[in-house]
Amino acid sequence: MKLKEGLILHKMAGECMMIAVGDTVKEFGGYMMLNETAEFIARQLMEDITEETLVDAVCARYDVGRERAAGSVRRSLEELEKRGLLEEK
């Protein structure tokens, strides 16, 4: 899975936003503020990646247990899926 084309991440004043550009504006219609973990997950999703690999990356980056990392990844993916922002490969 990966983020749909037409989504960019922009950091301004220490805050990260996911912004729709091009045709994606019609589907998404704006922007989404991301916390540090959500930003990391979104950056990983710029390339095709499995949920399992994403959990591994969160574990390594934040030195957290697998269960906690899996919960953060699942919540982020559910939010992105709900908004229609993921492409399945």
Contact map, one row per residue, 1 for C-alpha under 8 A:
11100000000000000000000000000000000000000000101111100000000000000000000000000000000001111
11110000000000000000000000000000000000000000111110000000000000000000000000000000000001111
11111010000000000000000000000000000000000100111000000000000000000000000000000000000011100
01111110000000000000000000000000000000000000000000000000000000000000000000000000000011100
00111110000000000000000100000000000000000000000000000000000000000000000000000000000000000
00011111000000000001111110000000000000000000000000000000000000000000000000000000000000000
00111111100000000111100100000000000000000000000000000000000000000000000000000000000000000
00000111110000000111100000000000000000000000000000000000000000000000000000000000000000000
00000011111000011110000000000000000000100010000000000000000000000000000000000000000000000
00000001111100011110000000000000000000000000000000000000000000000000000000000000000000000
00000000111111111000000000000000000000000000000000000000000000000000000000000000000000000
00000000011111110000000000000000000000000000000000000000000000000000000000000000000000000
00000000001111100000000000000000000000000000000000000000000000000000000000000000000000000
00000000001111110000000000000000000000000000000000000000000000000000000000000000000000000
00000000001111111000000000000000111000000000000000000000000000000000000000000000000000000
00000000111101111100000000000000111100100000000000000000000000000000000000000000000000000
00000000111000111110000000000011110000000000000000000000000000000000000000000000000000000
00000011110000011111000000000011110000000000000000000000000000000000000000000000000000000
00000011110000001111100000000111000000000000000000000000000000000000000000000000000000000
00000111000000000111110110011110000000000000000000000000000000000000000000000000000000000
00000111000000000011111110000000000000000000000000000000000000000000000000000000000000000
00000100000000000001111110000000000000000000000000000000000000000000000000000000000000000
00000100000000000000111111100000000000000000000000000000000000000000000000000000000000000
00001110000000000001111111111000000000000000000000000000000000000000000000000000000000000
00000100000000000001111111111100000000000000000000000000000000000000000000000000000000000
00000000000000000000001111111000000000000000000000000000000000000000000000000000000000000
00000000000000000000001111111000000000000000000000000000000000000000000000000000000100000
00000000000000000001000111111110000000000000000000000000000000000000000000000000001110000
00000000000000000001000111111110000000000000000000000000000000000000000000000000000000000
00000000000000000011000010011111000000000000000000000000000000000000000000000000000000000
00000000000000001111000000011111100000000000000000000000000000000000000000000000000000000
00000000000000001110000000000111110000000000000000000000000000000000000000000000000000000
00000000000000111100000000000011111000000000000000000000000000000000000000000000000000000
00000000000000111100000000000001111111100000000000000000000000000000000000000000000000000
00000000000000110000000000000000111111100000000000000000000000000000000000000000000000000
00000000000000010000000000000000011111110000000000000000000000000000000000000000000000000
00000000000000000000000000000000011111111000000000000000000000000000000100000000000000000
00000000000000000000000000000000011111111100000000000000000000000000000000010000000000000
00000000100000010000000000000000011111111110000000000000000000000000000000000000000000000
00000000000000000000000000000000000111111111000000000000010000000000000000000000000000000
00000000000000000000000000000000000011111111100000000100010000000000000010010000000000000
00100000000000000000000000000000000001111111110000000000000000000000000000000000000000000
00000000100000000000000000000000000000111111110000000000000000000000000000000000000000000
00000000000000000000000000000000000000011111111010000100000000000000000000000000000000000
11100000000000000000000000000000000000001111111110000000000000000000000000000000000000000
01100000000000000000000000000000000000000111111100000000000000000000000000000000000000000
11100000000000000000000000000000000000000001111110000000000000000000000000000000000000000
11000000000000000000000000000000000000000000111111000000000000000000000000000000000000001
11000000000000000000000000000000000000000001101111101100000000000000000000000000000000000
10000000000000000000000000000000000000000000000111111100000000000000000000000000000000000
10000000000000000000000000000000000000000000000011111110000000000000000010000000000000000
00000000000000000000000000000000000000000000000001111111000000000000000000000000000000000
00000000000000000000000000000000000000000000000011111111100000000000000000000000000000000
00000000000000000000000000000000000000001001000011111111110000000000000010000000000000000
00000000000000000000000000000000000000000000000000111111111000000100110010000000000000000
00000000000000000000000000000000000000000000000000011111111100000100100000000000000000000
00000000000000000000000000000000000000000000000000001111111110000000000000000000000000000
00000000000000000000000000000000000000011000000000000111111111110000100010000000000000000
00000000000000000000000000000000000000000000000000000011111111111100100000000000000000000
00000000000000000000000000000000000000000000000000000001111111110000000000000000000000000
00000000000000000000000000000000000000000000000000000000111111100000000000000000000000000
00000000000000000000000000000000000000000000000000000000011111110000000000000000000000000
00000000000000000000000000000000000000000000000000000000011111111000000000000000000000000
00000000000000000000000000000000000000000000000000000000011101111101100000000000000000000
00000000000000000000000000000000000000000000000000000000001000111111100000000000000000000
00000000000000000000000000000000000000000000000000000011001000011111110000000000000000000
00000000000000000000000000000000000000000000000000000000000000001111111000000000000000000
00000000000000000000000000000000000000000000000000000000000000011111111100000000000000000
00000000000000000000000000000000000000000000000000000011011000011111111110000000000000000
00000000000000000000000000000000000000000000000000000010000000000111111111000000000000000
00000000000000000000000000000000000000000000000000000000000000000011111111100000000000000
00000000000000000000000000000000000010000000000000000000000000000001111111110000000000000
00000000000000000000000000000000000000001000000000100110010000000000111111111000000000000
00000000000000000000000000000000000000000000000000000000000000000000011111111100000000000
00000000000000000000000000000000000000000000000000000000000000000000001111111110000000000
00000000000000000000000000000000000001001000000000000000000000000000000111111111000000000
00000000000000000000000000000000000000000000000000000000000000000000000011111111100000000
00000000000000000000000000000000000000000000000000000000000000000000000001111111110000000
00000000000000000000000000000000000000000000000000000000000000000000000000111111111000000
00000000000000000000000000000000000000000000000000000000000000000000000000011111111111000
00000000000000000000000000000000000000000000000000000000000000000000000000001111111111000
00000000000000000000000000000000000000000000000000000000000000000000000000000111111110000
00000000000000000000000000010000000000000000000000000000000000000000000000000011111110000
00000000000000000000000000110000000000000000000000000000000000000000000000000001111111000
00110000000000000000000000010000000000000000000000000000000000000000000000000001111111100
11110000000000000000000000000000000000000000000000000000000000000000000000000001100111110
11110000000000000000000000000000000000000000000000000000000000000000000000000000000011111
11000000000000000000000000000000000000000000000000000000000000000000000000000000000001111
11000000000000000000000000000000000000000000000100000000000000000000000000000000000000111
